[in-house]
Amino acid sequence: MEFIQLHYFQTVARLEHMTKASEELQIAQPSLSKTIARLENDLGVHLFDRKGRQIRLNPFGKAFLARVERAFMELNEGKRELNDLAGLHEGTVTLAVTIPRILPELLGAFLTQFPHVRLRQLIESTSSMRRLLENGEIDLCISSIPIEGSNIEWKPLMTEEIFLLAPPEHRLADRDAISLSEVKDEPFISMNEGYGFRNLTDAFCREAGFTPNIAFEGDEPNIIGSLVRKGLGVAFVPALSLPDATVPSPVRLRITSPACHRTIGMAWSKSRYLSQAAGRFQQFIVDYFAKLNCITESIHPEEVV
């Protein structure tokens, strides 16, 4: 059994078409067919069901493909590890987040301490992070919803309170706290569907006994705060993302019922090799949020801005 046979098999299995596979691999179709036939002969079973020009992976092929893909993944991870140990590349870390508010301070603090590390950041929805981690397209991600998977580790970093922002002239503007059901008939300015924060706040509303009337959906927190300021609706906002004081400033209301909090965590793939730079950044994130959590807890709730 040869490496090239496994590579050819992986391509044919993905396309399930000999002509397309030979074109992608840039080899003659008869040579490709003979290579696959030799592999099947070595294994003692057929990997494809053939009917005329059509081929389909059979149960033997599907089982073998899973092993082949795992083997290729391990080889690629081994190459990354050796390159990292040999110092053949500058340290590069790719981070995906659902919380852009934390990026400037977090990335700036890390790069000040480790100026030779190259950081790439992506703003992604929670639903896409699992795929990116499993495919090795990102090293780490920070999200407000746990990322679940058999080979994914998710570590809680801190828990923060969720407030409601209301326009300065809102009927509840003179209140410090409210029950969420009191705004059940209000228009809501919200994050787009698919984002973890949107899923979380929709769940808060369901717990309060209503479905929010979404007047505007977006993915930019600053725009959402601006629309609230203009009186176009109310919006949920986490403590870390509370807008800076402006004139007129949106009113921040504490939600007494139901309890509205979210836990921010970091996820990574246990089956992927973390470079020295990524491992260093991983520990930096843990330390950064530990300090942030201490600062948040030391401030009286009424003084958070």
N, C-alpha and C positions, 0 to 999 in steps of 0.2 A: 504494500500500500504506500503510495507516494503523496507528498504534499500537493503536487499539481493535480492529482486525481481528486483530492478532497475539494480543492478550489473550484475545479470544473463542476463537480457534483453539486456544490453549494449554489453555483450560478444556474445550472439547469433546474435544480429544485425550486429556486426562487421564481424563475420565469415559466417553468413547465412547458418549454418550447425549444426544441433543438436548434432551429434556424436562428431564433432571436438570441439564444445563448451563444452560438458560434459567432454571430456578428459582434456581440458585446465582448467576447473573449478574443476576437480577431484571430480565429483559427478556422480551418476547413471543417465543415460539418461532419464528413466521414471520420476525420481524426478525433473529433469530440465524441462521436458515437462509439468508436473503438475504445476510447479511454474510459467511458462510463461502463462499457461492457466488461473491460478488464477488472474494474473495481467491483462490479457485481460478482464476477467469477471469483475474485479473491475473498469476498465476503460469503459466498455460497448461497446468496438469495438475490432475487430481483428487487430493485429499489423503486421501480416505476411500473405502472400498468400502462401498456401500450395498446392503442387501437388506431391503426392506420398511422397518420402523422401526429396524432394527439398522444401526449404522455401526461400521466398524473402520478404524483407521489403516492405510493401505497403505504400501508402501516409500517412495513419494514423501513421504507425510505424516510418516513416522518420521524421514527425513533432514531435512526442514524443521523438525520439532519440536526436534531437537537444536540447530539453529542459533538458533531463536527463544529457547530456554531460555538459551543462552549469551549472547544479546543482552540479555535481561532481567537476567541476572546481572551483566553489565558495567554496565548502567545503575544497578542497585542499588549496586554497589560504587563507581561514580562519585559517587552521591549521598552515600554514607557519607564518601568522601574530601573532598568539598566542605564537608560539615557539620563535619568535623574541622578543616579548614583555616580555616573561618570561625569556629570556636569556638562553634558553635551548641549544643553539648551538653557537659556535663561529661565528662571522660575516663572511659570504662568499659571494663574488660577482663574477659573471661570465660575462666577457666582450668579445664581438666579434668585430674585426676590419678588415678593408680592407687596412689599412695603417700601416704596421708593423714598419715603421720608427719612429713613435711617441711613441711606447710602452716603451722602456727602460727609457726615461726621465719621461714620465707620471706616469708609475707604480712605478718607484723608488721614485719619489717625494711624491706620496701618501703613500707608505709603510713607508717612513721615518717619516711621520706625524702620521700615524695610523698603527703601527707595529703589532697589534693583528688581523687585518682584513686579511682574506685569499682571494687572488685574483686568478681567473682562466681566462686565455686568450685564445681565439681561433682566428685563421686567416681564415676568411670566405669570400666567394664571396657575393656580394650584393644580388644576387638572393636567397641565402639560409638564409639570415638574417631574413626576414619576417617570414618564417616558424619557425625558432628557437625562435623568440620573441613570436609568437602566441602559441607555444607549451610550453612556460615557461622554455625552455632549457638555455636561457641566460637572464640576467637582463638588460643589456645595449649593444648598439653597436655604433660604430663610423664608418661612411662611407662617401664617396665622392659623393654618389648618394642618393637622398631622398628615405627612406623606406616608402612605402605607404601601408595603411591598415585602415579599419574602426576603429580599436582600437589601432592604433599605432600613437605615437606622434614623430615627427622629428623636432629637434631644430637646426637651423644653428649655427655654432660655429665660423667659419672664412672662408674668401675667399683668395685663393692663386693663384699666376700666374703659368702657365705651360710653361716650356722652351723646347727647342730642344737641345739634346746633339749630338755632332758630333765628329768624330775622330780628333786628333790633326793635321793631315796632310790633312784634308778635304778641298775641293775647296772653301768652304765658311768660313774657319777657321779664316780669317782675318776680318770677318764681326762681328758687334755687334748685328745686328738684321736682320731678313729676313721675307719675306712673305712665308707662308707655301707651296704655290704652287711651290716655287723654288726647293723643294725637292720631288716633286711628283714621280720622277723616281728612287729615292734612295731606297735601301733595308732598312726595318725598323726592329729594335729589339723591341719586344712588350710583354706586359703582355698577359696571356692566355685569350681566350674568356670566357665571363661569369663574369669577374671582372669589377667592375664599372669604373675603370680608363681606361680599354681597350674600353669599350663602349663609353666613353667620347671622347677619342682621335680619334677613328674611325669617330665619328660625326664631329670633327674638320676637318678631311681630306675630308669628304663628302662636308662640307661647302666650302672647298678650291677647290672643283671640281675634286677630284680623290679618288680612293680606294688605300689604302697603300699596297705596296708589302711587305708582312710580311716574312722576312727571318728566323726569330727565335721567338718562343713564350716561355715564362717562367713565373714563379711566384716569382722569387727572384730578387729584384731590384739591389742587388750588382752584380749579374751575368750579368744582362743587361748592367750595366755601364762598366763592364770589357770587354764585347764583343764590345761595342762601342769604347772603348779605343784601341782595337786591330784592328780597321778599318773594322769591319764586317757589319756596318750599322749605322743608326742614331736612336735616341729614344726620346720619350717624357719623361720629368721628371718634377714633381712638385717642387716648391721652397723648401718645407720642406724636400725633398728627394735628393736635389742636393748633388752629391758625394764630399767627402773631396778631397782637392787638392793632386794630385799625379803627378809623373813624368814618362811619359808624361800624362798630364791631358786632359780629354775630353773638348771640347770647348762648352761653354754654349751660345746658341743663343736665343735672345728674338724674339718672334713671333709677328709681327705687324699686320698681317691679316691672318685669322680672329682672333678676341680677344680670347685668350686661358686662361681660368681661371677655377677653380673648387671651389665649396663650400663644406667644411667639416661640417658634422652635427652629432648629437647624436640622437638615437632613443630608445624608450622603449614602452612597452605595457601598455596602460591605464587600461586594464582589469586585470592586474596582480599586486599583492602586491609587492611593493619594500621594502625590509628589511631596517632597520636603516643603516646598512653598505652600502647597495646599494644606498640609498638616499644620504648618506654622500659622496660617490664616485661620484654620479651624479653631485652634486654641485661643487665638487673638479674639475671635468672635465670642467665645465663651467668657473670656475675661472682660471684654467690653460690655456685654449685657449684665454681667454680675455687678460691675460698677454702676451701670445705668439703673439697675434695679435698686441698688442702695440709695442712689440719689433720689429716685422717685419715692421710695418709702420714707425718706427723711423729710419730704415736703408735705405739709398738711394738705389734705385734699382740697380745701377751699383756696389754696394758694397756687394750685397747678394752673399754668397758663400756656 
